[in-house]
Structures are given as C-alpha cells and as structure tokens.
Amino acid sequence: MDTADQKSKGGMRWAIWSAVLVIAGIGAAAFVLSFAALQDLAIIAGTHPSLAWLFPVIVDGTIVQATMAVIVLGPNAPERSWFSRVLLVGAAVSVGSNAIHAYITGHGIGGAFMAAIPPLALLIDTHGLALLLRAAQRVSAPADPVDTVSEPADDPAPDVVPAVTTPAPALSPVHSFHTPPRTVAPLLPVAVPIPTGGN
C-alpha cells in the first residue's frame, strides 16, 4: 500500500470520527429540545403529565431505530427502503409536532420555524453520516483480484517446470457406457420328425 492510499484512508477515518462526534452532539441537543416540546405537546393534548414522556420516547425512539437500520443496511438491501420511509415519517412527525407546539404556545410562525430546525438538522446530518460511511467502505474495499495483473518474474527458479495438461480422450457417444454386442449364431433349420398314422 502506497502512502497516498494510507493518507486517503487516514483522512477518511478522521472524517468519519469527526462526523460521528458531530452527529452525537447534534443528536443529543435535538433530542433534548424535541423531547421537551413533544412532552409538553402531549400534556396540552390531554395526556396525563406522568405519562407524557412516553410520546417523545415513541417518536424519537422510532427515529433512532430507523436511523441505525438505514446506516447499517447496505444500499441494495430490500429492507433499507422500509426503514428509510419509517425514518422520513418519524422525522415528519417530530418536525411537525415541534412546529405545532411552538405555534400553539404563542410563538407564531417564526417560533414554529425555529422549533423545526433541530429535528431537520438531525435528519440531514444522519443522512450525511450514512453517505460518509458508504464512501469509507468503497475506499477501504480491497482491489478486485481480477483487475490485478501479476508481473512475470525476472529470474524464474530453474527447477520450476510448467505444468502440462493433456486433454482427456473423447468418448464415443454410442459405445461409451455400453458393453460390446455379443456374437449370436445364426438360426439353422432343424429336422423335426412328424408322426403319421401308418407303420
């Protein structure tokens, strides 16, 4: 491996870890803000205050689970499209609920727009992390052995003898799996005495 490949892989590793740290920070901040807004919205909607925390757990927990599935599954996995749809629906519920909470608590359209930013940022950064992980897999994938051409040795060993293969003899399709025919004696006429009524 040459130094250019090492630098590329090292840079990719650094970018991935940086992205993971950024995602973790944004995710924690977005989760706290969204959790508070969703919990308050559940209370406004009539949920008992002791149970209101379950609403943000359901919404944000679904987003976290779908996000992990989208990152882990490969781009060609048939299950990935399902989890992508779950992630989009969960993010829409979170964004909409945060905006509705800001609007009905008297913060107007501007407040609703501001409340929608954290879950949107989390969704965008998560998608960016998935793309970055996919790019890292392409960089770290080994070269295809079909594409590599081995160079002939300058000084081959004198005791190496190239292998010679001889083709197997072709079998006749008629007699390949049959025993040879047996010789049969021809039928000859045989004199058979026929009894008559006389002496």
C-alpha positions in Angstrom: 0.0 0.0 0.0 1.5 3.3 -1.0 1.5 6.5 1.1 -1.3 8.1 -1.0 -3.7 5.2 -0.1 -2.6 5.4 3.6 -3.3 9.2 3.6 -6.7 8.7 1.9 -7.7 6.0 4.4 -6.4 8.0 7.4 -8.3 11.1 6.2 -11.5 9.1 5.7 -11.2 7.7 9.2 -10.7 11.1 10.7 -13.7 12.5 8.7 -15.9 9.6 9.9 -15.0 10.0 13.6 -15.5 13.8 13.3 -18.9 13.2 11.7 -19.8 10.7 14.4 -19.0 13.2 17.1 -20.9 16.0 15.4 -23.9 13.7 14.9 -23.8 12.7 18.6 -23.7 16.3 19.7 -26.4 17.4 17.4 -28.5 14.3 18.2 -28.2 15.0 21.9 -29.2 18.6 21.5 -32.0 17.9 19.1 -33.3 15.1 21.3 -33.4 17.3 24.5 -35.2 20.1 22.6 -37.6 17.8 20.8 -38.3 15.7 24.0 -39.3 18.8 25.9 -41.6 20.1 23.1 -43.2 16.7 22.5 -43.8 16.1 26.2 -45.4 19.5 26.6 -47.5 18.9 23.5 -48.7 15.6 24.8 -49.8 17.3 28.1 -51.6 20.1 26.1 -53.4 17.3 24.1 -54.7 15.8 27.4 -52.1 13.1 28.2 -51.6 12.7 32.0 -48.3 14.5 33.0 -46.9 11.3 34.5 -47.3 9.5 31.1 -46.5 12.4 28.7 -42.8 11.5 28.5 -43.8 8.3 26.5 -44.8 10.4 23.5 -41.3 11.7 22.7 -39.9 8.3 23.5 -42.1 6.7 20.9 -41.5 9.4 18.2 -37.8 9.9 18.8 -37.1 6.2 19.6 -38.6 5.3 16.2 -36.3 7.8 14.5 -33.3 6.4 16.3 -34.1 2.8 15.4 -34.8 3.6 11.8 -31.6 5.7 11.6 -29.5 2.8 12.9 -31.1 0.5 10.4 -30.5 2.8 7.4 -26.9 3.2 8.4 -26.2 -0.5 8.9 -28.1 -1.9 5.9 -26.4 -1.8 2.6 -27.8 0.4 -0.3 -29.1 -2.7 -2.1 -30.8 -4.3 0.9 -34.5 -4.6 0.3 -35.3 -3.7 4.0 -33.5 -0.4 3.7 -36.3 1.3 1.7 -38.8 0.4 4.5 -36.6 1.9 7.2 -36.0 4.9 5.1 -39.7 5.5 4.9 -40.1 5.0 8.6 -37.3 7.5 9.2 -38.9 10.1 7.0 -42.4 9.6 8.6 -40.8 9.8 12.1 -38.9 12.9 11.2 -42.0 14.5 9.7 -44.0 13.7 12.9 -41.2 15.2 15.0 -40.7 18.3 12.9 -44.5 18.9 12.7 -45.1 18.3 16.4 -42.3 20.7 17.3 -43.6 23.3 15.0 -47.2 22.9 16.2 -46.1 23.1 19.8 -44.2 26.4 19.2 -47.2 27.8 17.3 -49.9 26.9 19.8 -47.8 28.1 22.8 -47.9 31.6 21.3 -44.5 31.8 19.4 -46.1 32.3 16.0 -44.8 31.2 12.6 -41.2 32.2 13.4 -41.2 30.1 16.6 -42.6 27.2 14.6 -39.9 27.5 12.0 -37.2 27.7 14.7 -38.6 24.6 16.5 -38.5 22.6 13.3 -34.7 23.2 12.8 -33.3 20.7 15.4 -35.1 17.6 14.1 -34.4 18.6 10.5 -30.7 19.1 11.2 -30.6 15.7 12.9 -32.1 14.1 9.8 -29.8 15.9 7.4 -26.7 15.1 9.4 -27.7 11.4 9.8 -28.1 11.1 6.1 -24.7 12.7 5.6 -23.2 10.2 8.0 -24.7 7.3 6.1 -23.2 8.6 2.8 -19.8 9.1 4.5 -19.8 5.5 5.8 -20.7 4.2 2.4 -17.8 6.2 0.9 -15.4 4.8 3.5 -16.5 1.3 2.6 -15.6 2.0 -1.0 -12.2 3.4 -0.1 -11.3 0.5 2.3 -12.5 -2.2 -0.1 -9.7 -4.4 -1.4 -8.8 -4.2 -5.0 -10.6 -6.7 -7.3 -8.2 -9.7 -7.9 -9.5 -9.9 -11.5 -8.1 -6.4 -12.3 -4.7 -7.1 -10.9 -2.1 -8.4 -13.3 0.9 -10.3 -11.9 4.2 -9.4 -13.4 6.3 -12.2 -14.6 9.4 -12.9 -12.5 12.7 -11.7 -14.0 14.7 -14.7 -12.8 12.5 -17.8 -12.5 13.8 -20.7 -10.5 15.5 -23.3 -12.7 13.8 -26.2 -11.0 10.3 -25.0 -11.7 8.6 -27.0 -14.5 5.5 -25.6 -16.1 2.5 -27.9 -15.7 1.4 -29.5 -18.9 -2.2 -30.6 -19.1 -3.4 -33.2 -21.6 -7.0 -33.3 -22.7 -9.0 -36.4 -21.7 -9.7 -38.7 -24.6 -13.1 -38.2 -26.1 -15.6 -40.9 -25.6 -17.7 -42.2 -28.4 -21.3 -41.3 -27.7 -22.5 -44.7 -29.0 -20.3 -47.1 -27.1 -19.2 -45.0 -24.2 -21.2 -46.8 -21.5 -22.4 -50.0 -23.2 -20.8 -53.4 -23.4 -19.8 -54.6 -26.9 -22.5 -56.6 -28.7 -22.3 -60.4 -28.4 -21.9 -62.6 -31.5 -25.0 -64.7 -32.0 -25.1 -67.9 -34.1 -27.4 -67.8 -37.0 -30.6 -69.9 -36.8 -30.3 -73.1 -38.8 -33.2 -75.3 -40.0 -33.7 -78.4 -37.8 -35.4 -81.6 -39.0 -38.2 -82.4 -36.7 -40.0 -85.9 -37.1 -43.7 -85.6 -37.6 -45.7 -88.7 -36.5 -48.0 -90.2 -39.1 -50.8 -92.7 -38.8 -49.0 -95.5 -40.8 -46.3 -98.0 -39.8 
